[in-house]
Amino acid sequence: MLFRSTPAQTNPSGVGLPRRAFLQTVGAAAAFSAFGGRSLYGSAADSALAPSANGTVPITFWEPVDVLICGSTLFACQLAIDSARAGQRTALVMERVNPFHEGIACLRAWIDAGDAAHVPEVLRGVVTNPATSETRDGRIYFNASKAALDIEDQLCEAGVKFCYNTAVAGALGHDDKLAGVVLGGKTGLFAIEAQAIVDATADATVARASGAKFIPVSGPRRYHYVADLAKPAPARQLSYTAANGAQVTVEIHHYYACFDVVLDSRSSGPFALAEDYDRIYAASLECPWDSAEKRFRGADAFLGSGIDRLEANGGRISGCDNLLVFGPHGIAGN
């Protein structure tokens, strides 16, 4: 069994699990050691977080949906819109306060001009509008903030229920079937049950919470990190080795400095990515800027090869037939 459950009344939603079904949380081992193996989470009519005498914490259940999508990438947003237009009750939960993870969090606000015909529908209006885009040196640069607003409008028009500031806290299930996701936000813990669940998070967080098998990756790790420049700069490339050993190649174009960083694999465990981010950021600060270049801000997320890989076949995980994982962990080379 992937999941623990506590005795309770039958769930009236029709998803087919006890209403108080427990979940396997990220970091559940530490949690169970503190509470003597008892279930940490139950269910309640409100979102108060005060634990009860038996160590449980209440969770509010949202109305069930047909399709639950976790993540804020362009793929996640486009899929949510397509699903809702097809008549499916669709929910999209995003860990930040904007859709379009690539453009807002990662500062990736351009495409190669040759890829214009393949731009997702959710982005097409901004990319093809001269008022919100410009073509320069073989690239199309566009207004990422306007793109995020357009995506919000499209989500609303399609009837998608979406929620910001919502982090995956655990996977909800019973008898080896994934039935929903437990999430954490400003109001506390809540759960959404769904017939089909799509994990479009950058690090396959839902799959991790469900107990899916991940295989460690050895060797150097590669990351792509972007910094905004205060004003346009002439195009150039440079390479250097940072004091922490990171091998860095930088491509500067227009308003952007794109860092391709190669790190050794010394970090490990649950904080490995956080440690890597510290090293990436420190390495970027050592960039030998010239007089025409002034760093304005750095991205608060990056794209990377990761520390492990999900054992999956085309995004499908054995034992969780209704969970699809799309992203670098679920689809090789994605």
C-alpha positions in Angstrom: 0.0 0.0 0.0 1.2 3.4 -0.9 -1.2 5.2 1.4 -2.4 5.0 5.0 -6.1 5.5 5.8 -8.0 6.1 9.0 -11.4 4.6 9.6 -14.2 7.0 8.6 -17.4 7.4 6.8 -17.7 6.8 3.1 -16.7 9.7 0.9 -19.9 11.2 -0.7 -17.9 12.6 -3.6 -17.9 9.3 -5.5 -14.2 9.1 -5.9 -14.1 5.8 -4.1 -12.0 6.2 -0.9 -12.9 6.7 2.7 -13.6 10.4 3.5 -10.8 10.4 6.0 -8.3 8.7 3.8 -4.8 9.5 4.9 -1.9 10.5 2.7 1.7 9.8 2.4 3.4 13.2 2.8 6.7 14.5 1.7 8.9 13.9 4.6 6.4 11.5 6.2 9.1 9.5 8.0 10.1 12.5 10.1 6.4 13.3 10.8 5.6 9.8 11.9 8.6 9.6 14.3 7.2 12.7 16.1 3.6 11.4 16.3 4.2 7.7 17.1 3.0 6.4 13.7 -0.4 8.0 14.0 -2.1 9.8 11.1 -1.2 13.4 11.0 -4.1 14.5 8.8 -7.8 14.1 9.1 -10.7 16.1 7.7 -12.7 19.1 9.0 -15.2 21.7 7.9 -12.7 24.5 8.4 -9.0 25.0 7.8 -7.9 25.5 11.4 -4.4 24.0 12.0 -4.6 23.3 15.7 -3.9 19.5 16.2 -6.5 17.5 18.0 -5.8 15.3 21.1 -5.0 12.3 18.9 -2.4 14.2 16.9 -4.4 14.8 13.7 -4.6 18.1 11.8 -7.9 19.1 10.0 -8.0 19.3 6.2 -10.7 21.1 4.2 -11.9 19.1 1.1 -12.7 21.1 -2.0 -15.4 20.0 -4.3 -14.1 17.0 -6.4 -13.1 17.6 -10.0 -12.5 15.4 -13.0 -9.0 16.6 -13.8 -6.5 18.1 -11.3 -3.4 19.7 -12.7 -0.5 20.7 -10.4 2.0 23.2 -11.8 2.2 26.6 -13.5 4.1 25.9 -16.7 2.7 26.8 -20.1 1.9 23.1 -20.6 -0.1 23.0 -17.4 -2.0 26.1 -18.3 -2.8 25.0 -21.9 -3.8 21.5 -20.7 -6.2 23.0 -18.1 -7.8 25.2 -20.7 -8.2 22.3 -23.2 -9.6 20.1 -20.5 -12.2 22.6 -19.4 -13.2 23.3 -22.9 -13.8 19.6 -23.4 -16.3 19.6 -20.6 -14.2 18.3 -17.8 -14.4 19.8 -14.3 -10.8 21.1 -14.1 -8.7 22.5 -11.3 -5.2 24.0 -11.7 -3.1 24.6 -8.6 0.0 26.7 -8.9 2.8 27.2 -6.3 3.4 30.9 -7.1 1.3 33.9 -7.8 1.3 33.8 -11.6 0.9 31.3 -14.3 3.7 30.9 -16.9 6.5 29.5 -14.7 9.0 29.7 -17.5 8.5 33.5 -18.2 7.7 34.9 -14.8 9.8 32.7 -12.4 12.6 31.7 -14.8 12.6 35.1 -16.8 12.4 33.2 -20.1 10.6 35.9 -22.1 11.7 35.1 -25.7 11.6 32.3 -28.3 13.7 31.6 -31.4 12.0 33.3 -34.3 11.9 29.9 -36.1 9.7 28.4 -33.4 7.0 31.0 -33.8 4.7 28.6 -35.6 4.9 26.2 -32.6 4.0 28.6 -29.8 1.3 27.3 -27.5 -2.1 28.9 -28.0 -2.0 30.4 -24.5 1.0 32.5 -25.5 0.2 33.2 -29.2 -1.7 36.5 -28.7 1.3 38.2 -26.9 4.0 36.7 -29.1 2.3 37.7 -32.4 1.2 41.2 -31.3 3.7 44.0 -32.3 2.5 46.0 -29.2 3.8 43.3 -26.8 6.7 41.7 -28.8 9.7 42.6 -30.9 11.9 40.6 -33.2 15.7 41.1 -32.9 18.7 39.0 -34.0 16.7 35.9 -34.7 14.6 35.9 -31.5 11.1 37.2 -30.6 11.1 39.0 -27.2 7.7 39.4 -25.5 6.1 40.9 -22.4 6.0 38.0 -20.0 3.8 39.9 -17.5 1.2 40.6 -20.2 1.4 36.9 -21.2 0.6 35.9 -17.6 -2.5 38.2 -17.6 -3.7 36.8 -20.9 -3.3 33.3 -19.6 -5.4 34.2 -16.5 -8.1 35.5 -18.8 -8.1 32.3 -20.8 -8.3 30.2 -17.7 -11.3 32.2 -16.5 -13.1 32.1 -19.9 -12.6 28.3 -20.1 -14.1 27.8 -16.6 -10.9 26.4 -15.0 -10.8 26.6 -11.2 -7.3 27.8 -10.3 -5.5 28.6 -7.1 -2.2 30.5 -6.4 0.2 30.1 -3.6 -0.6 26.4 -3.3 2.2 23.9 -2.6 1.8 20.1 -2.9 1.9 18.7 0.6 0.9 15.1 0.0 -0.9 12.5 -2.1 -4.3 11.3 -1.1 -5.3 7.7 -1.8 -6.5 4.3 -0.8 -5.7 0.7 -1.9 -2.8 1.8 -4.1 -5.0 4.3 -6.1 -4.2 8.0 -6.2 -7.4 9.8 -5.5 -6.3 13.4 -4.9 -3.7 15.8 -3.7 -3.3 17.5 -0.3 -2.2 21.1 -0.7 -0.9 23.9 1.6 -1.7 27.5 1.3 -2.3 30.7 3.3 -5.5 29.2 4.7 -3.9 26.0 5.8 -4.2 22.5 4.4 -6.9 21.4 1.9 -7.4 18.5 -0.4 -8.8 18.2 -3.9 -10.0 14.8 -5.1 -9.9 14.0 -8.8 -10.4 11.2 -11.3 -7.3 12.1 -13.2 -4.2 13.9 -11.8 -1.5 15.6 -13.8 1.8 16.4 -12.2 3.3 19.3 -14.2 5.6 20.5 -11.4 9.2 21.1 -12.1 10.4 18.4 -9.7 7.5 15.8 -9.9 6.3 16.8 -6.5 3.1 14.8 -6.7 4.9 11.7 -7.8 7.3 12.0 -4.9 4.4 12.4 -2.4 2.7 9.3 -3.8 5.8 7.2 -3.1 6.9 6.8 -6.7 10.4 5.4 -7.3 13.2 7.8 -8.2 16.6 6.8 -9.3 19.6 9.0 -8.3 21.6 10.5 -11.2 25.4 10.6 -10.9 27.8 12.9 -12.5 27.7 16.7 -13.0 24.4 18.6 -12.9 23.5 21.2 -15.4 21.4 24.2 -14.8 20.1 27.1 -16.8 19.6 30.4 -15.0 18.7 33.9 -16.3 19.3 37.4 -15.1 17.6 40.6 -16.3 19.8 43.4 -17.4 19.0 47.1 -16.6 19.3 48.0 -20.3 19.9 46.2 -23.6 23.5 45.1 -24.1 25.4 44.0 -27.2 25.4 40.2 -27.8 28.4 38.3 -26.5 29.4 35.0 -24.9 31.9 34.3 -22.2 33.0 31.5 -19.9 34.6 31.3 -16.4 35.1 29.1 -13.4 33.5 30.4 -10.2 35.3 30.3 -6.8 32.9 27.4 -5.8 34.1 25.3 -8.7 31.0 25.9 -10.9 31.8 25.9 -14.7 29.8 28.8 -16.2 29.0 29.8 -19.8 27.1 33.0 -20.3 25.2 34.2 -23.3 24.2 37.9 -23.2 21.5 39.1 -25.6 19.3 42.1 -25.4 18.0 42.5 -21.8 19.1 39.0 -20.7 22.2 37.1 -19.4 21.7 33.4 -19.7 23.9 31.3 -17.5 24.5 27.6 -18.2 26.1 26.2 -15.0 27.7 22.8 -14.5 28.1 21.7 -10.9 29.6 18.6 -9.3 27.2 16.4 -7.5 28.4 16.9 -3.9 25.0 17.9 -2.6 22.4 15.2 -1.7 19.3 14.6 0.3 16.1 16.7 0.6 18.0 20.0 0.5 20.2 19.2 -2.5 18.4 21.6 -4.9 18.4 24.4 -2.4 22.2 24.0 -1.9 22.7 23.9 -5.7 20.7 27.1 -6.0 23.0 28.8 -3.6 26.0 27.8 -5.6 24.4 28.8 -8.9 23.5 32.3 -7.6 27.0 32.7 -6.1 28.5 31.7 -9.4 26.4 34.2 -11.3 27.5 37.1 -9.1 31.1 36.5 -10.2 30.2 37.2 -13.9 32.8 39.6 -15.3 30.4 42.3 -16.6 31.6 44.9 -19.0 30.8 48.6 -18.7 27.6 48.3 -20.9 26.1 45.6 -18.8 24.4 46.1 -15.4 22.6 43.3 -13.7 19.0 44.3 -12.7 17.6 41.1 -11.1 18.0 37.4 -11.2 15.4 34.7 -11.7 13.9 33.1 -8.6 13.8 29.7 -10.3 16.0 27.8 -12.7 15.8 24.8 -15.1 18.1 21.9 -14.4 19.0 18.3 -15.0 18.0 17.4 -11.4 19.4 15.1 -8.8 17.3 12.0 -9.8 14.9 10.6 -12.3 11.4 9.2 -11.9 11.0 5.6 -12.9 8.2 6.1 -15.4 7.1 5.0 -18.9 6.0 7.9 -20.9 4.9 9.8 -17.8 3.0 6.8 -16.3 3.9 5.3 -13.0 3.2 1.7 -12.1 0.6 1.5 -9.4 -0.8 5.0 -10.1 -2.7 4.6 -13.4 -4.6 7.9 -13.0 -1.4 9.9 -12.4 0.4 11.4 -15.4 3.8 13.1 -14.9 4.8 15.7 -17.5 8.2 17.4 -17.1 11.9 16.6 -17.1 11.4 13.9 -14.4 8.5 12.1 -16.1 9.4 12.3 -19.8 13.0 11.7 -20.8 14.4 14.8 -22.6 11.4 17.0 -21.9 
